[in-house]
């Protein structure tokens, strides 16, 4: 296996590993939508905003964590 193939395979594995928690947490956000609607009286449109805000915030923290992890590896 060449050097390029090894790096590509590693990238694919890391990408899938990083995306798994995002899918799980997005599914959890979808589970609480009925109670958010009942408790806070949100409309369908408002619920879409709630899910989008949650996903953007989680994605931002995921990117931040990845960058911090990358810096830690570089300094080690």
N, C-alpha and C positions, 0 to 999 in steps of 0.2 A: 504494500500500500504506500503510495507516494505521500510526500509531505502535505501537498494540497488536499488530498483525499482525507487525510487524518484531521486536518483543521476543519474541513467542511463537515465531517461527521461529528466532530466535537461541537461545532456551532449548532447543528441541528438538535443534538441531544440537549444542550444547554437552553436553547430556545424553547423546546417542548417542556423542559423541566420548569422553566420560569413561567410559562403560560398556564400550567396546571393550576397553581393557586389562584390565578386570576379568574379562571373558569369556575372554580369552586366558590370563591367569594362572590362572584356575580350571581351564581345560582342561589346563594344564601340571601343576597339582597332581594332577589325575586320572590323568595318565600315570605318575606315580611311585608310585602306590599299590601296584602289585604288588611292586615292590622294597622298599617300606617293610614290607609284610606279611611278605616272606621274611626280610629282614635283622633286623627287630625282633620278629617273631613276633606281630604285632597281629591281632586278630580283626576281623570285619566291623564290629562296633559301634565298635571303637577307630578304625578307618579313617574312619568317619563323623565322629568327633570331630576327627580330624586335619584333614580337609577343612574342617569348620566353623570350627575355630580359625584356619586359614589364611585363609579368606575374611573372617572378622571382623577379623583383623589388617590384611589388605590394604585392606579397606573403611575402617577407621579411619585408615590412612595416606592414603588417597585423600581422605577428608573433611578431614584436617589440611592436606594440600597445597592443596586447593581454598580453604580458609579463608585460608591464608597468601598464596595468589595474589590473593585478593580484597582482602586488606589492602594488598598491594603496589600494586594498581591504585588503591585509594583514596588512598594517600599520594603517588602520582605526579602 
